[in-house]
Amino acid sequence: MSNNCNSGCNCNDEKNNDKSTKDEFIATPHELSNIKKVIGVVSGKGGVGKSLVTSLLAVNTKKKGYNSAILDADITGPSIPKAFGIKDKVTGNEFGLFPNKSKSGIQIMSTNLLLDNDTDPVVWRGPILANTVKQFWSDVIWHDVDFMFIDMPPGTGDVPLTVFQSISIDGIIIVTSPQELVSMIVSKAVKMAEMMKIPIIGLIENMSYFKCPDCDKIHNIFGDGQVEKTSEKYNIEFLGKIPIDPKISNLCDQGTIESYENNFLNKAVEKIEQINRLKKEDLSMIKIAVASENENVTEHFGHCKNFNIFEIENNQITKTSSIDNPGHKPGFLPKFLNEKGVNIIISGGMGKSAIDIFNQNSIKVITGAVGNAKSIVEEYLKGSLKSTNSVCHEHKHHDDCEG
Ligand code: ADP
């Protein structure tokens, strides 16, 4: 986090020179804090598992060796300390407050850790709530944090908006459950993120299905596929599904969520690790590469003539360029395009091994496209381009498509 102003007004902060709505209100973190990346976790309403996802992201990044922290901004329903079994109140000295630490060392700050009795209801009004969150940012000394996850107040109303305005957030993760009006919630979250100029990292579906413990059969209790379809419609990366698991609620109740072994959020954690390597400007920009023969999409990825590159900001093409195909060697092109910062690749056909490598690098692959490269990208931005998921393994160009 870069904040150079000592007066707290951010007047000489480089970021503040661009007069975005957001930066005018941003609070300065405590001068003794060191926080690298801040990720807001949002949901349309309470009870969908936002706090659970926040907790598991902190736990899973901690397990990978990062210093993680949770700022519990869900002031009226603070469930984080309970899930981690933290009862001790917050301490401090003349310089500021210290967050509590979980068993594995995750730094945590929540209103529950300030109240005398953690069952006391918090009935403060919006501005006071937002101010409290601001203080969690400004008055708490966060020690050497790689990833801070903010459990945002639910919804897209005033309180989450003020929190967004107060804290320098690098990206948001949206949590939905399949029984919600997913499309409406996602569209609201997208608008909020656009207003605040915060990139959306991806979408996570909680309470996605139930796996029968006796026969392993999967039951899609609230229906199937809506959340994934919505993420496609809004060009938001789908980062994973968490099933309904009675063990989760038991562990949260017992304060031992850190012991929950899972791989549901592996993709989300990988994505977060990538963010760590990127600058904020890179995050809000999408780069699409279209494997082409001059202006048109090619049928055979590996042997395309050139890649038409489209840079996208706020769902609009802002820059177009073309790079020649540097040559066809198995496994080379996915690495080459990844290094060029490409997030999405569009082609007519592609071999399975190339698709796998792209997926491992969190690059989205769209196959089956035909026609003019720019028109195809415009179709994609409108949400009307669908991948046929066609893999080249049967026709004579199989090797050419491997990339
Ligand atoms: P939110 O933060 O969106 O209000 P929480 O994460 O606090 O929601 O979850 C609400 C309740 O549902 C908690 O008691 C939690 O333990 C439980 N819960 C959340 N996700 C799951 C799940 N996938 N399986 C079982 N219980 C869950």
Residues whose N, C-alpha, C, O or C-beta is under 5 A from the ligand:
A	BS01	ADP	S43 K45 G46 G47 V48 G49 K50 S51 L52 S79 M207 I242 P243 I244 D245 P246 I248 S249 C252
